[in-house]
């Protein structure tokens, strides 16, 4: 193989490694998202399809809840 092919192969290997690393990071972050349940929000009382610890996304943002 020529030197040029070796550089291209190295670049492709590096790109594949970086992509795999980013995908693994994204999957880990997605797995850390808490599971939600439907119901009435404890703070505002409105019904939402996804509550985390009894609070809707709007109230979690407004009151800076986790």
C-alpha positions as a printed NumPy array, in Angstrom:
array([[  0.   ,   0.   ,   0.   ],
       [  1.087,   3.528,  -0.57 ],
       [  1.631,   6.026,   2.199],
       [ -1.524,   7.837,   1.106],
       [ -3.65 ,   4.711,   1.604],
       [ -2.22 ,   4.265,   5.07 ],
       [ -3.195,   7.813,   6.02 ],
       [ -6.702,   7.318,   4.706],
       [ -7.029,   4.042,   6.574],
       [ -5.837,   5.746,   9.757],
       [ -8.302,   8.582,   9.26 ],
       [-11.155,   6.115,   8.69 ],
       [-10.184,   4.153,  11.794],
       [-10.039,   7.352,  13.839],
       [-13.442,   8.483,  12.517],
       [-14.984,   5.102,  13.351],
       [-13.487,   5.22 ,  16.853],
       [-14.72 ,   8.778,  17.474],
       [-18.199,   7.91 ,  16.185],
       [-18.395,   4.842,  18.414],
       [-17.302,   6.931,  21.387],
       [-19.965,   9.58 ,  20.719],
       [-22.662,   6.927,  20.29 ],
       [-21.654,   5.269,  23.574],
       [-21.799,   8.622,  25.368],
       [-25.245,   9.378,  23.925],
       [-26.548,   5.956,  24.944],
       [-25.231,   6.38 ,  28.481],
       [-26.877,   9.784,  28.804],
       [-30.169,   8.433,  27.422],
       [-30.106,   5.575,  29.916],
       [-29.722,   8.106,  32.746],
       [-32.957,   9.923,  31.823],
       [-35.508,   9.14 ,  34.54 ],
       [-38.582,   7.156,  33.581],
       [-41.755,   9.208,  33.643],
       [-45.333,   8.326,  34.477],
       [-48.56 ,   9.964,  33.31 ],
       [-50.712,  11.857,  35.775],
       [-51.455,  15.163,  37.449],
       [-48.503,  17.386,  38.333],
       [-48.033,  17.862,  42.084],
       [-47.17 ,  21.539,  41.63 ],
       [-49.505,  22.907,  38.935],
       [-52.219,  20.23 ,  39.036],
       [-52.429,  19.806,  35.258],
       [-52.427,  16.377,  33.61 ],
       [-49.314,  15.426,  31.644],
       [-48.257,  12.298,  29.833],
       [-44.885,  12.289,  31.591],
       [-44.164,  13.269,  35.166],
       [-40.813,  12.79 ,  36.879],
       [-41.063,  12.522,  40.66 ],
       [-44.638,  13.795,  40.357],
       [-43.703,  17.006,  38.505],
       [-44.19 ,  18.042,  34.882],
       [-41.373,  19.35 ,  32.697],
       [-42.679,  22.913,  32.84 ],
       [-42.644,  22.967,  36.666],
       [-39.281,  21.193,  36.834],
       [-37.857,  23.919,  34.598],
       [-39.64 ,  26.756,  36.4  ],
       [-38.567,  25.65 ,  39.894],
       [-35.205,  24.213,  38.723],
       [-35.999,  20.722,  39.952],
       [-33.92 ,  17.706,  38.877]])
